[in-house]
Amino acid sequence: MSIRGKVVQPSAEHERLRLSLCSVIRRKAPDMAAEEILAIFCQIVGQLIALQDQRRFTSDSVMALVSANIEMGNQHAVDNLLSETAGTA
């Protein structure tokens, strides 16, 4: 089975998990710098990569999965920022 570049389209369950993680971060580390939070989550991703079944997935296919989904998450964040109507204008 190949997972190269597979983007996981978030389901309602995925979105609930993401929102829960964001809530925990805001509650437990309200003053932590964004780059520190990023570093922690990168370490978690690294741990999850190490747990993948090496008989089913190559390291290249796992890294392609990670890269494709990071790009999708980044685009989602940018889209949300562009659609926000904040400010005093």
C-alpha positions, 0 to 999 in steps of 0.5 A, a space after each residue: 500500500 502506498 500513502 505517498 502524498 495522500 491528503 487526509 480530508 478532515 471529517 467532523 471527528 477530525 475537526 473535533 479532535 483538532 479543536 480539542 487540541 487547540 483548546 488544550 493548548 490555549 488552556 495549558 500554555 496560554 503564553 507559550 510562543 508559537 514556535 515552541 508549540 510548533 517544536 513540541 508538535 513536530 516532536 509528536 509528529 516525529 514520534 508518530 512517524 516512528 510508530 508507522 509499520 515499516 513493513 507497509 510504508 516506506 519512510 519516503 511515503 510517510 514523509 510525503 504524507 506528512 508534507 502533503 497534510 502540512 501543506 493542506 493545514 497551512 492553506 486552511 490557516 491562510 484561508 481562515 486568515 484571509 476570510 476574517 473580518 477583524 479590525 476597525 475599518 
